[in-house]
Amino acid sequence: MNDLLVIKNLYVNFLVEDVKVKAVNGVSISIKEGETLCLIGESGSGKSVLGLSILRLLPENTEISGEIIFNGKNLLSLPEKEMRKIRGKEIAWVPQSPSTSLNPVLKVGYQVAEPMILHLKLSKKDAYEMTVELLDYFGIHPARRRAEEYPHQYSGGMRQRALVAMGTSTKPKLIIADEPTKGVDVIKKVRVVKLFEKIKRDNDKLSLLLITHDIPFAKKLADRVAVMYCGQVVEISKAKDFFKNPLHPYSKALLESLPSNGLKPIPGQPPSMINPPEGCKFHPRCEFATEKCLKEPPFFEHNGNFVRCYLYD
Ligand code: SF4
């Protein structure tokens, strides 16, 4: 399969008064057509900032460099007008908070129909009929009546499905979903997994970037896993290898911290994003650290997977 998205050497800093918050520090990853890439890591590791960078939805105090090539175009050098045509049409964003992401004063049907009117140039009537079909497809019943309701009349799960309906309505090439299981109980989590499985089953060319700290969720859906730590990707592995034998010491610690694996806490404190550690960002917490680790490790290949750690030199 071809690469749909290639991110090269991406840096994202936020300038807050005279302080620089280094949110993304030299990330290079790619997503293939039809692939599901799960971006995992602790909160504050830069995952959501990376997702928002792809859509160029970052605040004004952002410094950004590198390349984000989508379908052959570098998104970072496109005029805003061009970017607006891609955002919501070719790349959809499913935000992490369904309760605050829908406009409370507009009917859900109107909100789901809007991207189709804007990007696909459908008439209001046709977009509305498509909306009813989409709500029905995503299990929001009876769809025609539900389309006339406001977000507060929906349950949390229904709001999330409505957001996914909105995201998929323009048949994008890439969906970026930010923490789709955040604050969701176990039963609803199963529904979210089924929802994404259904979307992938019916659109085999669709690529998914799932940003999540929920590792069991990632295990259900990922083709490949990218692990983020302190604004860097430290491992990119095929999912079947990653969940059996993670490579990076941080990846191992992350899996061992799961309740199903003994709930072993990761030693030490998460790093400062203002003054990140020199060299390997994980070295202050790593039991295998040596003098060498004070120099930043490059990526090493290991059985077709990639890891930023001198243990694989
Ligand atoms: Fe640990 Fe060194 Fe590997 Fe970093 S490079 S994870 S400090 S062994």
Boltz pocket constraint, residues with backbone or C-beta under 6 A from the ligand:
constraints:
  - pocket:
      binder: B
      contacts: [[A, 248], [A, 249], [A, 250], [A, 280], [A, 281], [A, 282], [A, 283], [A, 284], [A, 286], [A, 287], [A, 288], [A, 289], [A, 290], [A, 293], [A, 297], [A, 308], [A, 309], [A, 310], [A, 311]]
      max_distance: 6.0
